[in-house]
Each structure stands twice: as C-alpha cells, then as structure tokens.
Amino acid sequence: MGRNLARLAAGSVAALFVTVTLLAQSTERVLYVSAYDEKTRAPITGLGVDAFVVREDGAAREVLRVTPATSPMAVAILVDNTQAATEYIADTRRALSSFVRALDGLGPVAIIGIADRPTVLRDYTTDQKQLQDGVGRVFAMPGSGATLLDAILETSRGLRKREEDRAAMVILTAENVEFSTRHYREVLDELARGGAMLHAVILDTPAGASLDDPARNRASVFDLGPKTSGGTRSNVLASQAFEAKLVELAAMLKSQHRVTYSRPQTLIPPEKVEVASAKPGMQASGGPARGQPAR
C-alpha cells in the first residue's frame, strides 16, 4: 500500500511539473495584417510593435516584431458572371483588369466564375497576359444563376493544397439570387480551413432583400466571413465603383505587415485570434499565417 501511494504521488508531481513547464513556455505565432486609414482607406506602412493589439480568446498577447510582409500571397477572385450581371459586366471586366495589374508581384492569382457552377476561368498564375486573358473570359452567361457559396467552399478546399503562407479570396458580385444549398456554417468552416482572408465588394440591389434560406446563408457569409477571416467588406451603390474599390484593396494587400507575437504553450489551441489597431484613426485587419501548427 505504501509503495502504491508513493508511486501515485510521484506520478502526480511529474504531471504537475509537465503542466507548469508547458504553461511557462511560449511559442511565436505569425499574423498577416493590413493597416489603413479609417477615413481614406489608404494603406499605412512602416509600423512597429506599438501599432497592433493581438488577442487570443480575449487574452492579450505580446507583440514581438512587426516587419513588411514579403512572402507570396495566393489570391482567388470569385466573380459574378451570371445572367443578372449582364448590365454591369463591362464595369466588372474593367475593374478586374485594373485589379490584376495592381496585384502584379504579389503572388499567383486565379479567376473563378460563379455562374451555374464554380468554373475556373484562369488558374493560379503570375503571368499578367494570362490573367488579362482570363478577365476577357468573363461574360454574363444567359439563363445562369449564382453558386457563390459553392464557389467559396470549393476554392477554400483548393487553397488547402497550396503552399503560400498567406492567401486572400476576393468576391466581386451584386446582391443576387443564390442557387447554392450550402449552410453558411459549412462554408465558413471550410473558409477557415483554407486560411484565406475573405474580401467582398458587393453591389447593392433589390435581390438582397430576399428572405429564403439560400439568401440568408449568403447574407451570413457576407457578414461573418470577412470578420472571422480578417478580411474586409465594401458595399457600393453603382458598378462603376468596382474599379476604385478593387484598386484600393490591391494596395492594402500589397502593403501587409508580418506581425509576430508570443503565445503561451497550452494543450488546447485558442478558438479565436483577433488583431486590432492600437493607433487612433487607423484600422487593422488580418489573420494567422497559413500552415502554422495549431498549438
């Protein structure tokens, strides 16, 4: 009996030692963050550790280093090429052409149509001629409807296979009738696994007032996707504004910061990682680098 008690006590002490050691240690984690003026949305660069606040499940973490982001970024563009886009397809192509030019040097870009089913119009490439050719393939498809939620899900699955440690998914669309049957939670979960920051530029139309289940799921993804992934959302009243919004977004993506912070080692990784601005008049949005271990 005495020996058993001694062994039990020794085991408890060893387990306690391991737990205390884990809690005392820390590991470095990386976020990619865009910082911009809250009024003009112009990128702000050259920032230091005092510019950002990082929290995990509400607990503040120490920011160790802030440097310019230099690694390639994969950018997937999801574009509305449905029949409903007919009247603004010229503005869409003009905006996309300027956008891919502005992204030159950032990383591989893909263009994906959402009409009827997700369709790759140009696979990931850094070749500007091929990308402009892909833009030229954007036409409104007669009789087609939007499958945006399917496109987000499938694109996220594709991104999981890519090696870049940062990625963005950019949606250019009008409020539209949604033909996907995906639940918004399924889409958001796959978006998180793909690791892309979701940026949406949305033209407001009467179709946004629909109250059926697909419309509610689409609205939930538009509302929660940018927030949870570290992206942005911009609503416009006219398709002529597409170009300015996308060029603005390209400048943000090309001026990201690499923010390194310290996380205490724990047995369970945090559910929520947030980054915010510590400077008045500045906004910050971003998310974890892709491919990092969960703990």
C-alpha positions in Angstrom: 0.0 0.0 0.0 2.7 2.4 1.0 4.6 1.8 -2.2 1.5 2.3 -4.3 0.8 5.6 -2.6 4.4 6.7 -3.2 4.1 5.9 -6.9 0.8 7.7 -7.2 2.3 10.8 -5.5 5.4 10.7 -7.7 3.2 10.5 -10.8 1.1 13.4 -9.7 4.2 15.5 -9.1 5.6 14.6 -12.5 2.3 15.5 -14.2 2.2 18.8 -12.4 5.7 19.6 -13.4 4.9 18.9 -17.1 1.8 21.2 -16.9 3.7 24.0 -15.2 6.5 23.7 -17.7 4.1 23.9 -20.7 2.4 27.0 -19.2 5.8 28.6 -18.6 7.0 28.1 -22.2 5.8 30.2 -25.1 5.9 29.9 -28.9 6.0 32.5 -31.6 3.0 32.9 -33.9 2.6 35.0 -37.1 -0.3 37.1 -38.4 -0.5 38.9 -41.7 -2.2 42.3 -41.2 -3.4 45.2 -43.4 -3.3 48.6 -41.7 -5.1 51.5 -43.3 -6.6 55.0 -42.6 -10.1 54.6 -41.4 -11.4 57.6 -43.5 -9.4 57.3 -46.7 -8.6 53.6 -46.5 -5.1 54.4 -47.7 -2.6 51.8 -46.6 -0.3 52.7 -43.7 3.2 51.2 -43.7 6.3 51.2 -41.6 4.5 50.4 -38.3 6.1 48.9 -35.2 5.0 46.7 -32.3 3.1 49.5 -30.6 0.7 49.7 -33.6 -1.2 46.5 -33.0 -3.1 44.7 -30.3 -3.4 40.9 -30.6 -5.8 38.8 -28.5 -6.5 35.1 -28.3 -9.9 34.2 -26.9 -9.9 37.7 -25.4 -6.5 37.4 -23.7 -3.9 40.0 -24.8 -0.6 38.6 -26.3 2.8 40.3 -26.5 3.6 41.6 -30.0 7.3 40.8 -30.6 8.1 42.0 -34.1 6.4 43.8 -37.0 8.0 43.7 -40.4 6.8 44.2 -44.0 5.2 41.1 -45.5 7.3 39.8 -48.4 6.1 36.2 -48.9 3.9 35.4 -51.9 0.1 35.6 -51.5 -2.3 33.4 -53.4 -5.3 35.5 -54.5 -8.5 33.8 -55.7 -11.0 36.1 -57.4 -14.6 35.0 -57.4 -16.6 37.0 -60.0 -20.3 37.2 -60.7 -20.8 36.2 -64.3 -24.5 35.2 -64.1 -27.3 36.4 -66.3 -28.1 39.0 -63.6 -24.6 40.6 -64.1 -25.3 41.4 -67.7 -25.9 45.1 -67.2 -22.7 45.7 -65.3 -20.4 43.1 -66.9 -18.4 45.8 -68.7 -17.7 47.5 -65.4 -16.8 44.2 -63.9 -14.2 43.4 -66.6 -12.7 46.9 -66.4 -12.4 46.6 -62.6 -10.8 43.1 -62.8 -8.3 44.2 -65.4 -7.1 47.1 -63.2 -7.1 44.8 -60.1 -4.9 42.1 -61.6 -2.5 44.7 -62.9 -2.4 46.3 -59.4 -1.7 42.8 -57.9 1.4 42.2 -60.1 4.3 41.0 -58.0 2.2 39.9 -55.0 1.7 36.2 -55.9 -0.3 33.8 -58.1 -3.9 34.9 -59.0 -6.9 32.8 -60.1 -10.2 33.9 -61.6 -13.3 31.9 -60.9 -16.8 32.4 -62.3 -19.8 31.6 -60.1 -22.5 31.1 -62.8 -24.4 27.8 -62.6 -21.4 26.1 -61.0 -17.9 27.3 -59.9 -15.8 27.5 -63.1 -12.0 28.3 -63.2 -11.6 31.0 -65.9 -7.9 31.3 -65.2 -6.0 29.0 -62.8 -3.3 30.4 -60.4 -0.6 32.2 -62.3 1.6 35.3 -62.0 1.6 35.8 -65.8 -0.1 39.1 -66.5 -1.0 38.3 -70.1 -2.7 35.0 -69.0 -4.6 36.9 -66.2 -5.8 39.6 -68.7 -6.9 36.8 -71.0 -8.8 35.3 -68.0 -10.5 38.7 -67.5 -11.5 38.6 -71.1 -13.4 35.3 -70.5 -15.7 37.0 -68.0 -19.1 37.2 -69.8 -22.6 37.0 -68.4 -24.0 33.5 -69.0 -27.6 33.6 -70.3 -30.0 31.7 -68.1 -27.5 31.1 -65.3 -27.8 31.7 -61.5 -25.2 32.3 -58.8 -23.5 29.5 -56.9 -21.3 31.7 -54.8 -21.4 29.6 -51.6 -20.3 26.5 -53.6 -17.5 28.6 -55.1 -16.2 29.8 -51.7 -16.3 26.2 -50.4 -14.5 24.6 -53.4 -12.0 27.4 -53.7 -11.1 27.0 -50.0 -10.6 23.3 -50.5 -8.2 24.1 -53.3 -6.3 26.6 -51.2 -5.6 24.0 -48.6 -3.3 22.2 -51.1 -1.3 25.4 -51.8 2.0 26.2 -50.1 1.8 30.0 -49.8 1.6 31.0 -46.1 -0.9 33.7 -46.8 -4.0 33.9 -49.1 -6.9 36.1 -50.0 -10.3 35.3 -51.5 -11.8 38.3 -53.3 -15.5 38.3 -54.2 -16.9 40.8 -56.8 -20.6 40.5 -57.1 -24.0 42.1 -56.9 -26.6 41.1 -54.4 -28.1 38.1 -56.3 -30.4 35.2 -56.1 -28.3 32.3 -54.6 -28.7 28.8 -56.0 -26.2 27.0 -53.7 -27.8 25.0 -50.9 -24.9 25.2 -48.6 -25.4 26.2 -45.0 -23.4 29.3 -44.0 -21.6 27.4 -41.2 -20.4 24.8 -43.6 -19.0 27.4 -45.8 -17.3 29.4 -43.0 -15.7 26.3 -41.6 -14.2 25.4 -44.9 -13.1 29.0 -45.4 -11.2 28.8 -42.0 -9.6 25.5 -43.0 -8.4 27.1 -46.3 -6.8 30.0 -44.4 -7.8 32.8 -46.8 -8.9 36.3 -45.7 -12.2 37.0 -47.4 -12.7 40.3 -49.0 -16.1 41.2 -50.6 -17.1 44.0 -52.9 -20.9 43.9 -53.2 -23.2 46.0 -55.4 -26.4 46.6 -53.5 -29.5 45.6 -55.5 -33.1 44.7 -54.6 -32.2 41.0 -54.7 -30.5 41.5 -51.3 -33.9 41.8 -49.7 -34.8 38.1 -50.4 -35.6 36.1 -47.2 -35.3 32.5 -48.4 -32.8 30.1 -46.9 -30.1 30.4 -49.6 -30.4 34.2 -49.3 -30.0 34.1 -45.5 -27.0 31.8 -45.8 -25.4 34.1 -48.4 -26.0 37.1 -46.2 -24.5 35.3 -43.2 -21.3 34.5 -45.1 -21.1 38.1 -46.3 -21.5 39.3 -42.7 -19.3 36.8 -40.8 -16.8 35.8 -43.5 -14.8 39.0 -43.6 -14.9 39.4 -39.8 -13.8 35.9 -38.9 -11.1 35.6 -41.6 -9.5 39.0 -41.2 -10.8 40.4 -44.4 -12.9 43.4 -45.4 -16.3 44.1 -46.9 -17.3 47.1 -49.1 -20.8 47.8 -50.4 -21.2 50.0 -53.4 -24.3 51.7 -55.0 -23.1 51.6 -58.6 -21.0 49.1 -60.5 -18.8 52.0 -61.7 -17.3 51.9 -58.2 -16.0 48.4 -58.6 -12.7 49.5 -60.1 -11.8 52.0 -57.3 -12.7 49.6 -54.6 -10.6 46.8 -56.1 -7.6 49.0 -56.7 -7.9 50.2 -53.1 -8.0 46.6 -51.9 -4.9 45.7 -54.0 -2.9 48.5 -52.3 -3.9 47.0 -48.9 -2.9 43.5 -49.8 0.5 44.6 -51.2 1.3 46.6 -48.0 0.6 44.0 -45.4 2.6 43.6 -42.2 4.0 40.4 -40.8 3.1 40.5 -37.1 4.9 38.1 -34.8 3.5 37.6 -31.3 4.1 35.3 -28.3 1.6 32.6 -27.3 1.9 30.6 -24.1 2.0 26.8 -24.9 -1.3 25.2 -23.9 -2.8 21.8 -24.5 -5.8 23.4 -26.3 -5.3 26.0 -29.1 -7.4 29.2 -29.0 -10.6 29.3 -30.9 -10.4 33.0 -31.8 -7.4 35.1 -32.8 -8.0 38.9 -33.2 -5.8 41.8 -34.3 -6.8 45.4 -33.9 -5.2 48.8 -34.2 -3.7 50.5 -31.2 -3.5 53.8 -33.0 -6.4 56.3 -33.4 -7.6 56.8 -36.9 -6.2 53.5 -38.1 -7.9 50.3 -38.9 -6.3 46.9 -38.9 -7.5 43.5 -40.3 -5.7 40.3 -40.8 -5.4 36.6 -39.8 -2.9 33.9 -38.9 -0.3 32.7 -41.4 -1.3 29.5 -43.1 0.4 26.2 -42.3 1.2 27.0 -38.7 0.8 24.2 -36.2 -2.5 24.5 -34.2 -0.7 24.8 -30.9 
